[in-house]
């Protein structure tokens, strides 16, 4: 489960930020997670609960914003938001599209105390 490794990396970043700013703990961590990352939100949340004990994020709330898959067709010059379908073909002209959103995986902010 790569979600565990992702959470461990996030906790390292949170620990570093707390150390840098002289904070004793983190109260909230906000992540932006693209729908096209292959990361399972529930597994990420489970992993966070499993490994946060004993860290500065032990009592932190994990907030996850899911960024929908958005695609752009150069041929049609249209932007499409995926409704769960992960097709990389334009629904109008059936040519390949460019992904313009949905691959994000980033920490948006960390609230430190």
C-alpha positions in Angstrom: 0.0 0.0 0.0 1.8 3.1 -1.2 -0.5 5.4 0.8 1.4 4.5 3.9 4.6 5.7 2.4 2.9 8.9 1.2 1.6 9.6 4.7 5.1 8.9 6.2 6.5 11.4 3.8 3.9 13.9 4.7 4.5 13.4 8.4 8.2 14.0 7.8 7.4 17.4 6.1 5.0 18.3 9.0 7.8 17.4 11.5 10.2 19.6 9.6 7.8 22.5 9.4 7.1 22.2 13.2 10.8 22.2 14.0 11.5 25.1 11.7 8.8 27.2 13.3 9.3 26.1 16.8 5.9 24.5 17.0 5.0 21.7 19.4 2.2 20.3 17.3 0.1 20.4 14.2 -3.6 20.9 14.5 -4.6 20.5 10.8 -3.0 19.3 7.6 -4.7 20.1 4.3 -3.9 18.0 1.2 -4.9 18.5 -2.4 -5.3 15.1 -4.1 -6.0 14.7 -7.8 -8.5 12.0 -8.9 -6.0 10.7 -11.4 -3.2 10.0 -8.9 -4.2 6.5 -8.2 -4.1 7.2 -4.4 -7.1 5.9 -2.5 -8.4 8.5 -0.1 -9.7 6.0 2.5 -6.3 4.2 2.5 -4.6 7.5 3.0 -6.9 8.4 5.9 -6.4 4.9 7.4 -2.6 5.2 7.1 -2.7 8.6 8.8 -4.6 7.3 11.7 -2.2 4.3 12.0 1.1 6.2 12.1 0.4 9.6 13.6 0.8 8.5 17.2 3.9 10.0 18.8 4.4 12.6 16.0 3.6 16.3 16.1 0.5 15.4 14.1 -0.8 13.0 16.7 -4.0 15.2 17.3 -4.1 16.8 13.9 -7.1 16.7 11.6 -6.3 15.5 8.1 -8.4 17.3 5.4 -8.3 16.1 1.8 -9.6 18.0 -1.1 -10.1 15.9 -4.2 -9.2 17.6 -7.4 -11.3 16.2 -10.3 -9.8 15.0 -13.5 -10.0 17.8 -16.1 -9.0 17.3 -19.7 -8.4 19.6 -22.7 -8.9 18.6 -26.3 -6.6 20.6 -28.6 -8.7 19.6 -31.6 -12.0 20.8 -30.2 -10.5 23.4 -27.9 -12.8 22.2 -25.1 -12.2 21.4 -21.5 -14.0 18.4 -20.0 -14.3 17.4 -16.3 -14.4 13.7 -15.8 -17.5 12.3 -14.1 -15.6 9.2 -12.9 -14.7 8.0 -16.4 -10.9 7.9 -16.8 -10.9 7.9 -20.6 -8.2 9.9 -22.2 -10.1 10.4 -25.4 -12.2 13.4 -26.3 -15.9 12.6 -25.9 -16.7 14.7 -29.0 -14.0 13.9 -31.6 -12.5 10.8 -29.9 -8.9 12.2 -30.2 -6.4 12.0 -27.3 -6.8 14.8 -24.7 -4.3 16.5 -22.4 -4.7 16.2 -18.6 -4.8 19.7 -17.2 -5.9 18.9 -13.6 -6.3 15.8 -11.5 -2.7 14.7 -11.0 -2.0 17.0 -8.0 -0.7 15.7 -4.7 0.4 18.4 -2.5 0.2 19.8 1.0 -1.8 23.0 0.8 -1.2 24.1 4.4 -0.2 22.9 7.8 -1.7 24.6 10.9 1.0 24.6 13.7 0.6 25.4 17.4 
